[in-house]
Amino acid sequence: MIFGFGRTRPRFADVGAALAALVRCDVRVSAEGLARCRAKLPNPATAEDWELLLCHAGGDNEPEYEDDLRPNSPDIAHLDGECIYDRGDEARLLRRVAVLAGGELPPAEARDFVDLEQGEAWLEWDGDSGRAERRALRIIEPSDFLDSAIFAWVDERLARQGSSRGLADRVLGQDFLMVCLAPEQEAALTELTGLRFRRAGPRRWADFF
């Protein structure tokens, strides 16, 4: 049985109150995201309800591959593992994930190269010194799956800065929820929603897919 499923969670007056409760877990939702969730979703009563709510909160309110993504929440992302179709997609994913760090990482100035036919891909990310660091990425079959090395890279940057934050995910199938929180914030999120997120440091990301 998945942790928390079937168990009734604390009741809130409405979806807006439920999302407001996420703030103490350091997860915020924009006004646009709040309006969208209120229009589509019931007041969460179980872990299943919370999972659906967080998926909507973590979704983007612009087309998936637009450059100027305006997330419903800067603190949680609902991502698809099968999202790499062309040049720019790896860099766009890195920029979205770096936002989750709550300002502890600078905006991700990133560039990528993806040639699925040639089986070549790399990603550049400007470092704290302003110099770009480049890393090769794997082409994973089917070839439009992301390389989880991107997540390990974010964790490494956070660790170098002495941050207690780290990426954690809840895999839902091909898609997944992702947060970047300190351990006490993760614990508060689990207590509120009944949902467990996995966090095991950079090495675990090698086995993400």
ABEGO torsion letter per residue (X at the ends): XBBGBGBBBBBBABAAAAAAAAAAAGBBBBAAAAAAAAAABBBBABAAAAAAAAAAAABBABBAABABBBBABAABBBBBABABABBGAAAAAAAAAAAAAGGABBBBBBBBBBBAAAGBBBBBBBBAAGBBBBBBBBBBOBAABBBAAAAAAAAAAAAAAGBABBBBBBBAEABBBBBBBBAAAAAAAAAAAGBBBBBAEAAAAAAAX
